[in-house]
């Protein structure tokens, strides 16, 4: 059966062809989840650890502090308190330990860091093919960026011969282009022959959606195309394009989302709190209020509210028995509902343009929690009343004994008085 990775309320699940969702064996979603490959998938659970699971949800290996997908039959993993290793699909340690390593094998090669803080290229047998280097990166477009002992950066080919350099800094090649930094602290785009194609720039970024963000010597930001012609700008600040959208600041504290034609799709916002990530952007309006928008610029904070309530223990959704056992649990529940959920409502409904359906979602959640708390309060009130009745009965049962005890003490007192008088 095929499974698709889907995200619901901030957690990832595997969805089958009939729409059923599958999470962890604890019944929760995953913090991260990768698609299945050859019957295995890599997931990150609530405990922050990584596990490999099969299609039944059984944990085949883990927990790991770090773990990555398989490439060329090997995967890079790290257990708590241990160094990095490459394991095979039986999760037997094949290569390592290493201080650092690139995540995936490419053409049978990977770069690793040894305890001497130097980097080497090795093959799948662990044999050192080239090095040492102060830093080494994966091959891309047939070239790899390395930093040698002179602190300069060079590009080497797959025979490990120097082809380009030295430079003060650089990026990996992509689509025949790389960005390098020269001694003047300015950046240039170069081709695979080392020819400077464009520049200088104070900052230069990679191409995304056909455009690259650069900062020129006037400190303004521009978007250039692959002919290095300016297409958009100038802007006071800007982000790289993601899925056809970017965030720009045209005036002080006036930010907009634009498309690749420069058209303003949404805004103005007073500021961008978090850039486009995982399909969401956290923005601030002119009143300073924060809210999330998705790529259609629809406010999605009702969903974010549900996610926030579900993930933050202070905002109660499920209360454990241990929590109920706390003698102050009623007060804590009241505080959580009064402060936490009220805050959620204020932030995510009153201050945001949520749709009626989204508002209803949050309100229904709040009502359900309120009813839950009310039921528990009533349950405890009944228990308290029952305990007080039992105590009263106990006191009543002890009353004759108390009376008898007093009479005996009085008799003993009289005996001592009579002895003293004699």
C-alpha positions, 0 to 999 in steps of 0.5 A, a space after each residue: 500500500 502507498 502512503 502519502 505524507 500529510 501535515 495536520 495541525 503542525 504534525 505529520 501523518 502517513 495517509 493511505 489511499 482511502 484517506 486514513 491517517 497513521 501516526 506514531 504508536 502513541 497515537 500522535 503525529 510526527 514532528 518530521 516524516 519522510 516518504 517511504 523508500 524501499 519499505 522504510 521511512 525516517 520520522 522524528 517523534 515528540 521526544 525529538 529523537 529519530 526512528 526508522 519505521 516500516 509500513 506497519 508503523 513498527 520502529 525498526 531502528 532508533 532512537 537516534 539524535 540525528 538520522 538521515 535518509 539512505 543513499 547508495 545503501 547507507 545512512 548517516 546516524 548519530 546516537 545520543 552521546 556517540 559520534 556519527 556513523 554510516 549504517 546499512 539497511 540492517 542498521 549495522 555500523 559500516 563506517 565511522 565514527 566521525 566528528 562530522 559528515 555529509 548526509 548523502 553519498 554522491 557517486 560513491 563518495 562522501 566527505 567526513 571530518 576526523 578527530 583532527 578537525 580535518 576533512 577527507 573524501 572517502 569511498 563506501 569502503 571507508 578508504 580516504 580518497 583525498 584530503 586533508 582539508 579544513 572544510 570540504 563540501 559535496 560534489 555538484 555539477 562535477 566540482 566540489 568546494 574545499 578550504 585548504 590550510 591557507 584558509 582559501 577556497 578552491 574548486 576541485 574536480 572528481 580527480 581531486 585536482 584544483 580547477 578554480 581558486 583561490 577565493 575568500 569564500 564560495 558556494 557549490 555550483 548549481 546549473 553551471 554557476 557559483 558565487 565566490 567572494 574575492 579579497 575586496 569582500 565583494 561577491 561575483 557569479 562565476 561559471 565553471 571556467 572561473 570566468 566572472 559572469 556578474 558582479 561585484 555585489 555586497 551580497 549575492 544569493 542563489 537562484 530560486 524560481 529563476 531569480 536571484 537576490 543581490 545587494 548592490 553597493 548602494 545597499 539596496 536589494 534587487 532581483 536579477 534573472 539568469 542573464 543578470 539583468 535587474 528585474 525587480 527593485 530597489 528594496 530596503 530589504 528582501 527575501 529570496 523567492 519561494 514558490 513564486 513569492 518573496 517578502 520585500 520592504 519598500 519603506 520603513 516598516 512597510 513590507 509586502 508579499 510580491 510575485 515574480 512580476 513585482 506585483 503586490 499580492 498582500 500587505 502592507 505589513 508593519 514587519 515580517 516576523 518570520 519569512 515564508 517557511 513551510 507554507 506560512 509567514 508570520 506577519 505583524 499588522 499596523 497595530 503590532 498584532 501578529 498573525 499567520 498567512 498562507 501562500 494564498 494570503 488567507 489568515 490561517 490562525 484558527 488552525 495555528 491556534 489549534 496547533 498551539 493549544 495542542 502543543 503547549 501544555 499550558 493550554 489544556 487539551 488533554 490532562 493526564 491523571 497525574 495532573 488531576 492528582 495535583 491538589 491544585 489542579 482545579 486552580 491550574 485548569 482555571 488559570 489555563 482556560 482563563 489566561 491561555 484560551 482567552 489569549 488564543 481567542 484574542 490573538 487568533 480571532 478578534 485580531 485576525 481576519 479568520 473565516 467564520 468556519 475557522 472561528 467556529 473551530 477555535 470556539 468549539 475547541 474552547 467550549 469542549 475544554 470548558 465543558 471538560 473543566 466544568 465536569 471535572 470541577 463538578 466531579 471534585 466537588 462531589 468527591 469533596 462533599 462525600 469526604 466531608 460527609 465521611 469525616 462528619 460521620 467519623 467525628 460523630 462515631 468518635 464523639 462517645 469515645 471522646 466523651 468517655 476519654 474525658 470522663 476517665 481523665 476526670 476520674 484519674 484527676 480526682 484520684 490524684 487529688 484524693 491522694 494529695 489530700 491524704 
